Amino acid sequence: MIPLLSLHNICKEYPGVLALDDVSFELYAGEVHCLVGENGAGKSTLMKILSGAIRKNSGSTLIDGKEIEINSPIDAQKYGIGVIYQDFKLVPELTVAENILLGKEARKGNSPFIDYKKMHQVAAAVLLQLGEEIPTTLPVRELSVAQRQIVEIAKALSKKVRILAMDEPSAALTDKELKNLFRVIRGLKAEGVGIIYISHRFEEIFEIGDRVTVLRDGKFIHRCPVTEADRRSLIRWMVGRELEQEYPKVELTRGKEILRIELLNAGILQDINLILYREEIFGLAGLVGAGRSELARVIFGADPKESGKIFLEGKEVNPRSPREAIDLGIGLLTEDRNRFGLIMQMAVRENISLANLRDLLSGPFVNKAKEIAIAKKFTDGLRIKTPTVEREVESLSGGNRQKVVLARWLYTKSKLLIFDEPTAGIDIGVKYEIYNLINKLAQEGIGVIVISSELPELLGMCDRIGVMCEGQIAGILSRSDFSQEKIMMLATGGKEEVMNEG
């Protein structure tokens, strides 16, 4: 059988970096071919070449056995290729409908005028195919991360593609949304669409994939049917070594109180009571919309509290802005690091120093030599993969971007760090590094709160887990009480006798 898509001996080189080194890949009609590897392995680069966003240095691309050239996204669309990027390619000021049908707007007959009514009908139909009912008149800027991901998927599906590449499509989706996505993928398979599926979540690969290809450091490592792979072998092929413990939890002896929240009310948050101690990792679980990120934003001063008290190291504080929170020693690694955590067009150096520029001032000017030295210290210490601290952050992989955000807060000498979805879209090897860094921070006495939608992550790394439901803390579980069943019962409003520790 002739493959629907063949990529032969693809090479792509950037200054100082060989992103793809002689990589070949094939995709058949009606197949889900999973592409896995650590951040920086070359997966996204390969997809950008396929989409026409960047050009390869050498190699060949064939569709239905015939060699073609893809020099632009328009070329890719002409050949029926659609790509859903890990970094959303949406226009915030346009509506949901305008984003889904961008570049192929419905017209009124033969006139140049846009038929907005028809556009909203078409967009709503595509969203319904995904099992979603997002208002198509809403500007994208008002959507949650999960909703923007759905719009990105709908945008690709509206193009009637033959080849669909999905780069971490599930990173921001709930279980229900993920099930809908898998239902759509199975429907596309049945229609003969070839699907390239990139994910760091192994359970998705085993559920939806037919074959899996592993890349490491820009090179092809292994390919096999999904039925011939298991979690352990995938990790070994990806990182080149065994990871004995996926969640490297260390035993911590609880220290003194560092954060206390009493009867906090703000927006959907109702009567929040919470105590965080030094030398513990405190997790926050809950369904999307439960109030986890909202609580983080209030602590960080990004949203105002309406009533209640916040104590840091026994002293009442009231951060009314992120600047005040930073000055108090509070740091937040946001859920959407690309949108709120980083300035993508700025250098690694500038992003690391952004929250602590006063430390770098020499008179009215920033001491650039000191700034470079600080940036190099953190890129070396955190093993951030970048050829130079002057490289723009947008060129880095997801895991390395997250490390840049972490470097910024370490440079501010934070007393309290809140990690909101710290490993979303990050590969197993870098996850392991992030977990070890979180352990190290807790051991050093920094207050650590981890918000995550991945229950195994919370169960594996935390000392206590607070479960939120509809803006309230439904219960706090100690490690001896941990179970996914208890967390889900509390998260969905179920009643259970749970020890509510301070």
C-alpha positions as CSV (number, residue, x, y, z in Angstrom):
1,M,0.0,0.0,0.0
2,I,1.3,3.4,-0.9
3,P,1.5,5.7,2.1
4,L,-0.7,8.8,2.1
5,L,2.3,10.8,3.3
6,S,6.0,10.1,3.2
7,L,8.8,12.3,4.7
8,H,12.2,11.0,3.6
9,N,15.6,12.0,5.2
10,I,14.4,15.4,6.5
11,C,17.0,17.7,7.9
12,K,16.5,21.1,9.5
13,E,19.3,23.2,10.9
14,Y,19.2,26.5,12.9
15,P,22.3,28.4,13.9
16,G,24.0,26.2,16.4
17,V,21.2,23.6,16.5
18,L,20.5,20.6,14.3
19,A,16.8,20.3,14.9
20,L,16.2,17.3,12.6
21,D,18.9,14.9,11.4
22,D,17.9,12.6,8.6
23,V,14.4,11.8,9.9
24,S,11.9,9.7,7.9
25,F,8.2,9.2,8.6
26,E,5.2,7.6,6.9
27,L,1.5,7.9,7.4
28,Y,-1.2,5.8,5.9
29,A,-4.8,6.7,5.2
30,G,-7.1,5.9,8.1
31,E,-4.2,5.6,10.5
32,V,-3.4,7.4,13.8
33,H,0.4,7.5,13.9
34,C,1.7,8.8,17.2
35,L,4.9,10.9,17.3
36,V,6.6,11.0,20.7
37,G,9.9,12.3,22.1
38,E,11.2,14.7,24.7
39,N,10.8,18.5,24.3
40,G,13.4,19.5,21.7
41,A,13.3,16.0,20.0
42,G,12.1,17.6,16.8
43,K,8.4,16.7,16.7
44,S,7.1,20.2,16.4
45,T,9.8,21.2,13.9
46,L,8.7,18.2,11.7
47,M,5.1,19.4,11.8
48,K,6.1,23.0,11.0
49,I,7.9,21.7,7.9
50,L,4.8,19.7,6.9
51,S,2.5,22.7,7.4
52,G,4.8,25.0,5.4
53,A,5.5,27.3,8.4
54,I,9.3,26.6,8.0
55,R,11.3,25.1,5.1
56,K,13.5,22.0,5.4
57,N,17.2,22.2,4.5
58,S,17.1,18.8,2.7
59,G,14.9,15.7,2.2
60,S,11.7,15.0,0.3
61,T,8.0,15.0,0.9
62,L,5.6,12.7,-1.0
63,I,1.8,12.5,-1.0
64,D,0.2,9.4,-2.6
65,G,3.7,8.5,-3.8
66,K,4.3,11.7,-5.7
67,E,7.0,14.2,-4.6
68,I,5.7,17.7,-3.7
69,E,7.1,20.9,-2.4
70,I,5.5,22.7,0.6
71,N,6.9,26.2,0.7
72,S,4.0,27.9,2.6
73,P,0.9,27.2,4.6
74,I,-1.2,27.9,1.5
75,D,0.7,25.0,-0.2
76,A,-0.1,22.7,2.7
77,Q,-3.8,23.6,2.6
78,K,-3.8,22.9,-1.1
79,Y,-2.6,19.3,-0.4
80,G,-5.2,18.8,2.3
81,I,-2.8,19.2,5.2
82,G,-4.0,20.7,8.5
83,V,-1.9,21.2,11.7
84,I,-3.2,22.0,15.2
85,Y,-0.2,23.7,16.9
86,Q,0.7,23.4,20.6
87,D,0.9,27.2,20.6
88,F,-2.5,28.5,19.6
89,K,-2.6,30.4,16.3
90,L,-5.7,32.3,17.1
91,V,-6.5,36.1,16.7
92,P,-7.7,37.2,20.2
93,E,-9.8,40.2,19.0
94,L,-11.8,38.1,16.5
95,T,-14.8,36.0,17.3
96,V,-14.9,32.2,17.6
97,A,-16.6,32.0,14.2
98,E,-14.1,34.4,12.6
99,N,-11.2,32.4,13.9
100,I,-12.6,29.0,12.8
101,L,-13.2,30.2,9.3
102,L,-10.3,32.6,9.0
103,G,-9.3,32.9,5.3
104,K,-12.3,31.0,4.1
105,E,-15.1,33.3,5.2
106,A,-18.6,32.8,3.8
107,R,-19.7,35.4,1.3
108,K,-23.1,36.7,0.3
109,G,-23.5,35.3,-3.2
110,N,-20.8,36.6,-5.5
111,S,-20.4,39.8,-3.5
112,P,-17.2,40.7,-1.5
113,F,-19.3,41.0,1.7
114,I,-19.1,38.5,4.4
115,D,-22.2,36.5,5.4
116,Y,-21.8,36.5,9.1
117,K,-25.0,34.6,9.8
118,K,-23.8,31.7,7.7
119,M,-20.3,31.9,9.2
120,H,-21.8,31.5,12.7
121,Q,-24.0,28.6,11.5
122,V,-21.0,26.8,10.0
123,A,-18.8,27.4,13.0
124,A,-21.5,26.2,15.4
125,A,-21.9,23.0,13.3
126,V,-18.1,22.3,13.5
127,L,-18.1,22.8,17.3
128,L,-21.2,20.6,17.6
129,Q,-19.1,17.9,15.9
130,L,-16.7,18.2,18.8
131,G,-19.6,18.0,21.3
132,E,-19.1,21.7,22.3
133,E,-21.5,24.7,22.4
134,I,-19.1,27.6,22.7
135,P,-20.9,30.9,21.7
136,T,-19.5,31.7,18.2
137,T,-20.0,35.4,18.8
138,L,-17.5,35.6,21.7
139,P,-14.1,37.1,21.1
140,V,-11.4,34.5,21.6
141,R,-9.7,36.6,24.2
142,E,-12.6,35.9,26.6
143,L,-12.2,32.1,26.3
144,S,-10.5,29.8,28.7
145,V,-7.4,27.8,27.7
146,A,-9.5,24.7,27.2
147,Q,-12.0,26.5,25.0
148,R,-9.3,28.1,22.9
149,Q,-7.9,24.6,22.3
150,I,-11.3,23.4,21.1
151,V,-11.5,26.4,18.7
152,E,-8.1,25.5,17.4
153,I,-9.2,21.9,16.7
154,A,-12.5,23.2,15.1
155,K,-10.5,25.5,12.9
156,A,-8.5,22.5,11.5
157,L,-11.6,20.3,11.1
158,S,-13.4,23.0,9.1
159,K,-10.8,22.6,6.3
160,K,-11.8,19.1,5.3
161,V,-8.3,17.8,5.6
162,R,-6.8,14.5,4.3
163,I,-3.8,14.7,6.7
164,L,-4.3,16.2,10.2
165,A,-1.4,16.7,12.6
166,M,-2.3,17.4,16.2
167,D,0.5,18.7,18.4
168,E,-0.5,18.2,22.1
169,P,-4.2,18.7,21.4
170,S,-5.3,17.4,24.8
171,A,-3.0,19.5,27.0
172,A,-5.8,21.8,28.2
173,L,-8.8,19.5,27.8
174,T,-11.1,18.0,30.4
175,D,-11.8,14.2,30.4
176,K,-15.2,14.9,28.7
177,E,-13.6,17.1,26.0
178,L,-10.9,14.5,25.4
179,K,-13.5,11.7,24.9
180,N,-15.2,13.9,22.4
181,L,-11.9,14.5,20.6
182,F,-11.2,10.8,20.4
183,R,-14.7,10.2,19.0
184,V,-14.0,12.8,16.3
185,I,-10.6,11.2,15.6
186,R,-12.2,7.8,15.2
187,G,-14.7,9.3,12.8
188,L,-12.0,10.9,10.7
189,K,-10.1,7.6,10.6
190,A,-13.2,5.9,9.2
191,E,-13.3,8.5,6.5
192,G,-9.7,7.7,5.5
193,V,-8.0,10.8,7.1
194,G,-4.4,10.1,8.2
195,I,-3.7,11.6,11.6
196,I,-0.4,12.4,13.2
197,Y,-0.9,12.6,17.0
198,I,1.8,14.2,19.2
199,S,1.3,13.7,23.0
200,H,3.3,13.3,26.2
201,R,0.4,11.4,27.7
202,F,1.1,7.7,27.2
203,E,-2.5,6.6,28.1
204,E,-3.7,8.6,25.0
205,I,-1.2,6.9,22.8
206,F,-2.2,3.5,23.9
207,E,-5.9,4.3,23.5
208,I,-6.0,6.1,20.1
209,G,-2.7,5.2,18.3
210,D,-2.0,2.5,15.6
211,R,1.7,3.0,15.3
212,V,4.2,5.1,17.3
213,T,7.5,6.7,16.2
214,V,10.0,7.9,18.7
215,L,12.4,10.9,18.1
216,R,15.3,11.9,20.3
217,D,17.6,14.9,19.8
218,G,16.4,15.3,16.3
219,K,17.0,11.7,15.2
220,F,14.8,8.8,14.5
221,I,15.0,6.2,17.3
222,H,12.3,3.6,17.0
223,R,9.0,2.8,15.2
224,C,6.5,0.0,16.0
225,P,2.8,-0.8,16.3
226,V,1.4,0.7,19.5
227,T,0.5,-2.9,20.6
228,E,4.2,-3.7,20.7
229,A,5.1,-0.8,23.1
230,D,4.6,-0.2,26.8
231,R,5.1,2.7,29.1
232,R,8.6,1.6,30.2
233,S,9.9,1.0,26.7
234,L,8.6,4.3,25.4
235,I,10.4,6.1,28.3
236,R,13.6,4.2,27.5
237,W,13.4,5.1,23.8
238,M,12.6,8.7,24.5
239,V,15.2,9.6,27.2
240,G,17.8,6.9,26.3
241,R,17.8,5.5,29.8
242,E,15.5,3.9,32.4
243,L,13.5,6.2,34.7
244,E,13.2,4.1,37.8
245,Q,10.6,6.4,39.4
246,E,8.2,8.5,37.3
247,Y,7.3,10.6,40.3
248,P,10.5,11.0,42.4
249,K,8.8,11.9,45.7
250,V,11.1,12.7,48.6
251,E,10.1,12.4,52.2
252,L,9.7,15.8,53.8
253,T,9.4,16.8,57.5
254,R,6.7,19.5,57.8
255,G,8.2,22.8,58.9
256,K,6.7,26.0,60.2
257,E,3.6,27.6,58.7
258,I,4.4,29.9,55.7
259,L,0.9,30.7,54.3
260,R,-2.5,31.0,56.0
261,I,-5.7,31.9,54.3
262,E,-8.8,32.6,56.4
263,L,-12.4,32.9,55.0
264,L,-11.3,34.2,51.7
265,N,-14.0,35.3,49.2
266,A,-13.4,36.6,45.7
267,G,-15.5,36.0,42.6
268,I,-16.4,32.3,42.6
269,L,-14.2,31.7,45.7
270,Q,-16.2,31.1,48.9
271,D,-14.9,31.0,52.4
272,I,-11.5,29.5,51.5
273,N,-9.5,28.3,54.5
274,L,-6.0,26.9,53.9
275,I,-2.6,26.5,55.6
276,L,0.6,25.8,53.8
277,Y,3.8,24.7,55.6
278,R,7.4,24.9,54.8
279,E,8.9,21.6,53.5
280,E,5.7,20.3,52.1
281,I,4.2,20.1,48.6
282,F,0.5,21.1,48.7
283,G,-1.6,20.1,45.7
284,L,-4.8,21.6,44.5
285,A,-7.2,19.3,42.6
286,G,-10.6,20.0,41.0
287,L,-12.5,20.1,37.8
288,V,-12.1,22.9,35.3
289,G,-13.9,26.0,36.7
290,A,-13.6,24.8,40.3
291,G,-11.6,27.9,41.3
292,R,-8.0,26.6,41.5
293,S,-6.5,29.1,39.2
294,E,-8.7,31.9,40.6
295,L,-7.3,31.2,44.1
296,A,-3.7,31.4,42.7
297,R,-4.5,34.7,41.0
298,V,-5.9,36.2,44.3
299,I,-2.8,35.1,46.3
300,F,-0.6,36.6,43.5
301,G,-2.5,39.9,43.6
302,A,-3.7,39.5,40.0
303,D,-7.4,39.5,41.2
304,P,-8.7,41.4,44.2
305,K,-10.1,39.6,47.2
306,E,-13.5,40.7,48.5
307,S,-13.1,39.6,52.1
308,G,-10.9,37.4,54.3
309,K,-7.3,37.4,55.3
310,I,-4.0,36.2,53.8
311,F,-1.0,35.7,56.1
312,L,2.6,35.2,54.9
313,E,5.1,34.0,57.5
314,G,2.6,35.0,60.2
315,K,2.1,38.5,58.9
316,E,-1.1,39.7,57.3
317,V,-0.6,40.8,53.7
318,N,-2.9,42.1,51.0
319,P,-1.2,42.1,47.6
320,R,-3.2,44.3,45.3
321,S,-1.1,43.7,42.2
322,P,1.5,41.1,41.0
323,R,4.2,43.7,41.6
324,E,3.2,43.8,45.3
325,A,3.1,40.0,45.5
326,I,6.5,39.7,43.9
327,D,7.9,42.2,46.5
328,L,6.4,40.0,49.2
329,G,8.2,37.0,47.8
330,I,5.3,35.3,46.0
331,G,5.7,33.8,42.5
332,L,3.2,32.3,40.1
333,L,4.0,30.0,37.2
334,T,0.8,30.5,35.2
335,E,-1.3,27.8,33.5
336,D,-0.9,29.5,30.1
337,R,2.9,30.2,30.2
338,N,3.0,31.4,26.6
339,R,0.3,34.0,27.0
340,F,0.8,35.2,30.6
341,G,4.2,33.8,31.7
342,L,6.5,34.9,29.0
343,I,7.2,37.6,26.4
344,M,7.7,35.3,23.5
345,Q,9.6,37.8,21.3
346,M,12.1,38.7,24.0
347,A,15.3,36.8,24.7
348,V,15.8,34.1,27.4
349,R,18.0,36.6,29.2
350,E,15.3,39.3,29.3
351,N,12.5,36.9,30.4
352,I,14.6,35.6,33.3
353,S,15.4,39.1,34.6
354,L,12.0,40.6,34.0
355,A,10.6,40.4,37.5
356,N,13.8,41.6,39.2
357,L,15.2,44.4,37.1
358,R,15.8,46.6,40.2
359,D,18.6,44.1,41.2
360,L,20.3,44.8,37.9
361,L,20.2,48.6,37.8
362,S,23.4,50.6,37.6
363,G,22.0,54.1,38.0
364,P,19.1,54.4,35.6
365,F,20.4,51.6,33.3
366,V,20.3,47.8,33.4
367,N,23.7,46.3,33.9
368,K,23.7,44.0,30.9
369,A,26.9,42.1,31.8
370,K,25.4,41.2,35.1
371,E,22.1,40.3,33.4
372,I,23.9,37.9,31.0
373,A,25.8,36.3,33.9
374,I,22.6,35.7,35.9
375,A,20.9,34.3,32.8
376,K,23.8,31.9,32.1
377,K,23.8,30.8,35.7
378,F,20.2,29.7,35.5
379,T,20.3,28.2,32.0
380,D,23.2,26.1,33.2
381,G,21.7,25.2,36.5
382,L,18.3,24.3,35.2
383,R,19.7,22.8,32.0
384,I,17.7,25.0,29.7
385,K,18.4,24.0,26.1
386,T,19.2,27.1,24.2
387,P,22.3,27.9,22.1
388,T,22.6,31.3,23.7
389,V,20.7,33.4,26.4
390,E,20.0,35.9,23.5
391,R,17.8,33.3,21.7
392,E,14.1,34.4,21.6
393,V,11.9,32.3,24.0
394,E,9.4,31.5,21.3
395,S,12.1,29.3,19.6
396,L,12.4,27.0,22.7
397,S,10.4,23.8,23.4
398,G,7.6,23.8,26.0
399,G,9.7,22.3,28.7
400,N,12.5,24.8,28.3
401,R,10.0,27.7,28.3
402,Q,8.7,26.4,31.6
403,K,12.3,26.3,33.0
404,V,12.8,30.0,31.9
405,V,9.7,31.0,33.9
406,L,11.0,29.0,36.9
407,A,14.4,30.7,36.6
408,R,12.7,34.1,36.8
409,W,11.1,33.2,40.1
410,L,14.2,31.6,41.5
411,Y,16.0,34.8,40.7
412,T,13.5,36.8,42.7
413,K,14.3,34.6,45.7
414,S,10.6,33.7,46.2
415,K,9.3,32.5,49.6
416,L,6.1,31.0,48.0
417,L,5.8,29.5,44.5
418,I,2.5,28.5,42.9
419,F,2.8,26.1,40.0
420,D,-0.4,26.1,37.9
421,E,-0.3,23.0,35.5
422,P,3.5,22.9,35.7
423,T,4.0,20.0,33.3
424,A,1.2,20.6,30.7
425,G,2.7,19.8,27.3
426,I,6.0,18.7,28.7
427,D,7.7,15.4,28.0
428,I,8.5,12.7,30.5
429,G,12.2,13.5,30.8
430,V,11.7,17.2,31.5
431,K,8.7,16.4,33.8
432,Y,11.1,14.3,35.9
433,E,13.5,17.4,36.1
434,I,10.6,19.7,37.1
435,Y,9.5,17.3,39.8
436,N,13.1,17.1,41.2
437,L,13.2,20.9,41.2
438,I,9.9,21.1,43.1
439,N,11.3,18.6,45.6
440,K,14.5,20.8,46.0
441,L,12.4,24.0,46.5
442,A,10.3,22.3,49.2
443,Q,13.4,20.9,50.9
444,E,14.9,24.5,51.0
445,G,11.8,25.7,52.9
446,I,10.1,27.5,50.0
447,G,6.3,27.2,50.1
448,V,5.1,25.1,47.2
449,I,1.5,24.8,45.8
450,V,1.0,22.6,42.8
451,I,-2.3,22.9,40.7
452,S,-2.7,20.1,38.3
453,S,-5.5,18.3,36.3
454,E,-3.3,15.2,36.2
455,L,-4.3,13.2,39.3
456,P,-1.4,10.8,39.1
457,E,1.0,13.8,39.3
458,L,-0.7,15.1,42.4
459,L,-0.8,11.7,44.0
460,G,2.8,11.0,43.2
461,M,4.3,14.3,44.3
462,C,2.2,16.0,47.0
463,D,2.1,15.7,50.8
464,R,-1.4,17.0,51.0
465,I,-4.1,17.7,48.4
466,G,-6.9,20.2,48.7
467,V,-9.8,19.4,46.5
468,M,-11.9,22.3,45.1
469,C,-15.5,22.2,44.0
470,E,-17.6,25.2,42.8
471,G,-15.3,27.7,44.4
472,Q,-14.9,26.0,47.8
473,I,-12.4,23.6,49.3
474,A,-14.5,20.4,49.6
475,G,-11.8,18.6,51.6
476,I,-8.1,18.2,52.3
477,L,-6.5,14.8,52.0
478,S,-3.3,13.7,53.8
479,R,-1.0,11.3,51.9
480,S,-2.3,8.3,53.8
481,D,-5.8,9.0,52.5
482,F,-4.8,9.6,48.8
483,S,-6.9,7.9,46.1
484,Q,-8.2,9.0,42.8
485,E,-11.7,7.9,43.8
486,K,-11.7,10.2,46.9
487,I,-10.5,13.2,44.9
488,M,-13.1,12.7,42.2
489,M,-15.9,12.3,44.8
490,L,-14.9,15.6,46.4
491,A,-14.4,17.3,43.1
492,T,-17.8,16.4,41.9
493,G,-19.6,17.4,45.1
494,G,-19.9,14.0,46.6
495,K,-20.0,13.5,50.4
496,E,-17.3,11.6,52.2
497,E,-15.8,11.7,55.6
498,V,-12.4,13.4,54.9
499,M,-10.0,14.7,57.5
500,N,-9.9,18.4,56.8
501,E,-6.4,19.2,58.0
502,G,-5.3,22.8,58.4
